[in-house]
Amino acid sequence: MIKLGNREPVWLDLTEGVRLKVRPITTPSYAMIQAQAEKVFDDWAEHRAESEGLDAGDPSVRRGLMRALMIKGLALYAVIAWEGIDAAVTDETIAGFIDENPLLAALFYHRYLSPLEERSAEGNASGPAPHGTSAGAQDIAKPAMETVEPPAPIVKTSP
């Protein structure tokens, strides 16, 4: 059974003395952030990739930039307060924090989305068992016949 997530802001501890208060992620907000990241990537690919010496068609370039854009978009959406960072919470300071602290940004991404991943891993009552489709299920089908009789011979009646 799927459990509903928390709908109240929570604190994420990133490292000793640094924590972020974040609003919960929703499907519409995640989809909006992803669409915005794709739009920014497409604009970058069309207007700036070549001048920066990067191949926008390279899958690793796309994955890397999309991940960075998603992290920043999620942080801009989610962070409403913080402790251990000597700045007021604004879009500019959140973007700066993400850009200047790649390891903490990755940690934020993981910890912020981990409740979604946990709920997804829970699945629902109709999901497959962890060790195969029948490992956790009760057999309800009748067994098939153990031997199969050969088909009846075909008899020709006229030439």
Secondary structure, DSSP 8 states (H G I E B T S, - for coil): -------S-EEEEEETTEEEEE----HHHHHHHHHHHHHHHHHHHHHTTTTTT--TT-HHHHHHHHHHHHHHHHHHHHEEEEES-SS---HHHHHHHHHH-HHHHHHHHHHHHHHHHHHHHH--TTS--TT-TTTTS---S----SS------------
